[in-house]
C-alpha cells in the first residue's frame, strides 16, 4: 500500500476527528474513489458501539466491500484494544454461553475489501451460536481472503460457540502476532490462514482444554506452545509448517512440514 495511501484521520474516543474507528472507515467510502487510506488510531479501549455485518452479527469494526484501508494503532497492542462482548441474555446457556444475536465479534472484513490492521489487542470476541442458523465462525477477525492482513497484534481470549465449528480468526494472513488463550470449536485459534513469525500459546478447543487446532493453515517461522492434553491432542492439524518450533505439546496431525 506504500505510496498509495493518504492519511485520513486520527481516531479516538476523545478525538474531534472521528468518535470511533467505524466512523472513520465509513468516511473513506464517501468519495467513491478507489484510494488507499491509513487510519491512525489513538491509544484506548475500543469496546463500545456495534455495526451489523453481512453475517447478521454485531461487530465493533466492519470493513465493507471495496474498502481499501490500513488501520494502525499508533501506541501498539499494550495500550490499544478492540474488544467484543458476549450476548448478555445467553451468559447461562448450557451449550454456547455468551453466543447469540447480541454477541459482538471484533472485526469483520468483506471478501472484496483490502485491509491491513496493525498493533491492536483483539479480544473477547463472541458471535452467533450455530443453533441460531447463522455463520458462527470467526469471533475475533472474520476476513475474506488474500487481501486481508494482520500485523503485530495480540489476539487473545476470543470464543467460539461449542455447538458450531471454526476458529476466532478465519481466512487472512497474520504476521508477528500472538495468539493466546483463544477457544475455538474443534479448531483452536486460526483456520484457513497464513501465519508468519507468530506465537501460539495456550489456545483451546471445547472438551480438550490444552489443545489447539490450527486447521488448514500455512505456518511459517512460528512457535507453537500448546501443552498436550491427551492422545487426541495436537498442536496443529491439517497444516503445512515451515521452520516452526513446538515448544510444548504433541507436534502435528496429518500435516506436511517443510
N, C-alpha and C positions, 0 to 999 in steps of 0.2 A: 504493500500500500504506500510505501515511501514515495514522496514526490507527487502523489495524487491527493493528498489529504489536506483539508482545511480544518483548522481548529474551530469547532462550533461553539463550545461553552464550557464553563466550569459548573458542574452540577453539585449542589449541596443542599441539604435541608435548610441551611442558613443563607443560601445564595440568592441574590436578586436576579440572577440569570434564569435559572430554572429551579423549580421546587423539588424535582425528582429526576432520576435517570430517565424514567419513561417519558417525561415531558420533553427532554432534550432529543430523545430518539424520535418522538413524534414530529418534532420541528424539522428534522432532517428531511422529511418527506414532503414538506410544504412546497418547495421549489419544483419538485417533479424531475429534477436533474439527476443524472447518474453521476454522483460525485461522492468521493470518499470523505468521511468526516472522522475526526478524532474528538471524542467526548471525554474531557478530563474531569475526573470525579474527585471531589474533595474528601478527606477523611470523614468517616461517620458510619453509623449502622443504618443501612437502608432496609428497614423491616416494616414498612407501612405502605399502604396503597397496593392495589392489585388490578390487573387488566385481564379480561377473559381472552385466553389464547385459542387458536383454531381447534384444539382438542376439547374445548369447552371447559378447561380447567382455569383456575386463577393462577397468575404468575406475577412476581414482583417486576420482572423485566420481560417485555415481549418485543422481539425484533421482527417486524413484519417482512413479508416477501419483498424482494428488490430493494432492500435497505443495505447500505454499504457503510459500516461503522467500525471503528476501533474504540472500545470503551476501556479507559485506563484509570485505575485507582492510583493516584499520584503518590499517596503515602504508603502503599503496599498493604498486604493482607493482615498485618498485625493491627492496623487502625481503620480498615475499611472492609465492610462486610455487606453481602446481600443475603438476607435470611428469609426463608419461607416460614410456613406455620401449619400446624395441624388443624383439622376440622374440629372446632370446639364441641360440636354436637356428637362426635364419634370417638371421643377420647377413651370411652369404656367399651368400645366394640371388641368382641371376643376374637374376631378373625383379622380385622385390619384396623387396629386402633389408630385414630388420627387421620385416616384417609377417607375422603368423601368430597361432596360438592363445594364445601367451604375451605378445603385444604388449599394451601398456596405453595406451588413449586417456585424455584428461584429464578431460573432463566429459561425462556422459550425462544428459539430462533427458527424461523421458517426455512423451508428447504432451499429457496432461491435467494436467501439473504447471504451477504458476505460479512462475516462478523469476526472480530478479534476481541477477546475480553481478557484483561491482564491485571494482576495484582490484587485480587479480591480474596477474602474468605467467603466461600459459598456454603451455606449451612442450613440445617433444619428444614430442608425441603420435604414436602409431602405432596401427594397427588390423589387421584381417584382411587377407590378400591375397584378391583376387577369386577366385583359383583355389580357395580354401577353400570357396566356395559360400555365404559369409555376407555380411552387409551391411558392406562395406568402406569406407564413406564416413565423413567427419567424425572425424578423429583427434584434433582439439582440442576442439571443442564440438559434440556431436550433440544438437540440440534438436528440439522438436516443433511450433513454430509461434508464434502471435501473443502468447502469454503468457510468452515467454521472452526475457529482455533481458540484454545485456552492457554494462556501463558502465566507462569509464576503465581498460580492460585493455590489456595488450600481448600480442598473440597472435603468437608467433614460433617459427620453427624446428620446425614440425609437418610431418608427412609423410603423403602418400597413396601407396598401392601403385601402381606403374606399370602393373600388369595390370588395373586397375579403372577406376573413374570417381569423380567427386565432388571435394570440397574439404575442407580441415581444419575449416572452420566451415560448418554447414548449418542453415538454417531457423530463424533467430532475428533479433532486432533488436539492432544494436550502436550505441553512442553514444560518441563521443570516444575511440575505440580506435586503436591502431596495429597494423597487420597487416604483418609484415616477415619476409622470408626463409622463408616457408612454401612447401612444394612440394605442389601439387595435381596430380591426374591429369587433364589437359586443361582444368582449370577454376581453377587458381590458389588464391587464399586463401579465397573465400567462394562460396556458392551458395544460391539461394532465400532471400535475406535482405534486410533493410533496414538500411542503414548510414548514419549521420549524423555529420557533423563529425569524420571519421576520416582517417587517413593510410594509404595502401597504398604500400609501398616494397619493391622487390627481391624480390618473390614470383616463383614459377616454376611451370612445368609440365614434366614429363619430356620430354626431347627438344627443349626450347625454353627454355633456362635463364634468359632475361631477361624472358620474357613472363609475365603473369598473366591468367588468365581468371576474372573475377568474374561467373559466369554467372547469368542470370535474377535480377538484383538491382535494387533501387531504391537509388540512391546520392545522398545529399543533402549538399551543402556539404563535399565531401571533396577531398583532394589525392591524385592518382594519380601516383606516381613509379615507372614500370615501363619501364626502358630497352628500346628497340626492338631485337630480335634479328634481324629479317628481315621479308620481305614477308608472312609468315603471322602475325606477332606483333601483338597488340593489347593495350592496357592493360585494356580490358574488352570483353566481347561479350555480346549479348542482355541489355543492361541499360538501365534508364531513369535518366538522370542529371539532377540539378537543381543549378545553381550550383556545379559542381565544376570543379577545375582539373587539367589534365595538365601536370605539371612536367617529365616526360620520357617518351619513348616515343610510339608512334602512338596516336591518340585512341581511336576506338571502331569496333566492327564490329557491324552490324545492331542499333544501339541508337538509341533516341529520347532526345533531350537537351532539357531544359526550362530 
